[in-house]
Amino acid sequence: TLNLQAQDPQFTQFYAAPLYLCPSYAGATDGSRVTLNFRDQWPKIPGAFITYAFSADQYVRKLKSGFGFLFLRDQAGVGKLSTTNVGWQYSYNLRLDNKWYARPGLHFLYTQRSVDPSRNTFVDQISINGNAPTSVETIANTKSGYLDVASSLVFYSRKYWAGGSVDHLLKSNQSFMGVQSSVPVKYTVFGGIKLDINKRLGRFNEESATITVMYQRQRKFNQLTFSGYWLKSPLILGIGYRGIPLFKDPNTGYGNVDAAIFLLGYRTLNFAVGYSYDFTVSRLLGSTGGAHEISIIYEFFQGPKLKSNRKQNVVSCPKF
C-alpha cells in the first residue's frame, strides 16, 4: 500500500517567513511588506526537498489590524509529493499597557496535495530477476485538496516577544486512497529577546544582539531550534542549533539532533536579504548535503508619519 506521511515544510530562517510562522505577524510593520523564501533541503539525496514561499501583508492603522496573503509550495521525494498552500490571514493589535501589546491572528487556507505514483517502486515490483515494470498498487486519486484553519497569539514589547500558534485545527482528510487520514495538528511556541548595544534600535545604524528559541510538535515529532544573531547595520551574522540535546527521539531511539545553522545577511531599514546553511550533525552526516536557504524581505509605503511611531507599533522580532 502507498502510505505517505510527512511533516509540514520548515524554514530555518523562520522569522524571515513571518506569515508562515504564525498569522499574528500579518501586518507586523507600519505599512506594506513582501517576502520571498526558498529552501533546498538535502540536495545530495535523490528527490530533495524543495520549498518556496511568497507572502504579502499590510497594516491598517485605523482598524488596528493586519491583513496578509501567503502562497507556499513544497515538493518532496522521488515520487514528487507536492503540497501547495494558498491562504489569507488576519491579525488584531491590542495594547495592554505602556510597554506590552497582544496580537491574536487567524489563517484561512486551501491546501492541494499531489503525487506521481509512476516515479515510485513498490514492493511487488521487486524480484530476483529485477524490477517488474508494473505494480498492482492503485491510487484512487493523485490529487487531494482541503480547507484548513490556524490560529495564533503573540505578546510583545520593544525588546521581548513570546507567542504560539496551532495549525491544522480542522484535522482535514489528506488521503489519496479514499480512506481517512487526518492532517496532524502542529503546535509551535517561540520567543526571543533583543539586546540594544548602541541605543539605536529600529534605526539605520542599529547594533543589537538577538536570542531566539522555537519549539514545534507535530504527531510524535518534536523539534527545538536555538539561534543567536548579531546585527551591525547593514551586516547580520547568525548561528543556531536544531535538535533537543541529551534527549533521544522516542520514534527512532537515536539522539534528537539535526543541524548546526550558519547565517549571513544584509539589512537596511526597508530591505533585507539572508542566506543560511544547515550543517547536518545527525547520523546522516555527510549524506545529505545539508540545506541551503535564501530569504528576501522588502517593506514599502512606510511613510514619514508612520516612521515617527515605528518603535511603538512594529512587532518585535528579528528579520532572520
Secondary structure as UniProt FT lines:
FT   HELIX           14..16
FT   HELIX           18..21
FT   HELIX           23..25
FT   TURN            26..27
FT   STRAND          32..41
FT   TURN            43..44
FT   STRAND          49..60
FT   HELIX           61..63
FT   STRAND          65..76
FT   TURN            77..80
FT   STRAND          81..92
FT   STRAND          94..95
FT   STRAND          101..114
FT   HELIX           117..119
FT   HELIX           123..125
FT   TURN            128..129
FT   STRAND          143..156
FT   STRAND          160..167
FT   TURN            169..170
FT   STRAND          186..196
FT   TURN            201..202
FT   TURN            204..205
FT   STRAND          207..218
FT   TURN            219..220
FT   STRAND          221..232
FT   TURN            233..234
FT   STRAND          235..248
FT   TURN            250..252
FT   STRAND          255..267
FT   STRAND          271..280
FT   TURN            283..287
FT   STRAND          291..300
FT   HELIX           304..308
FT   HELIX           310..313
//
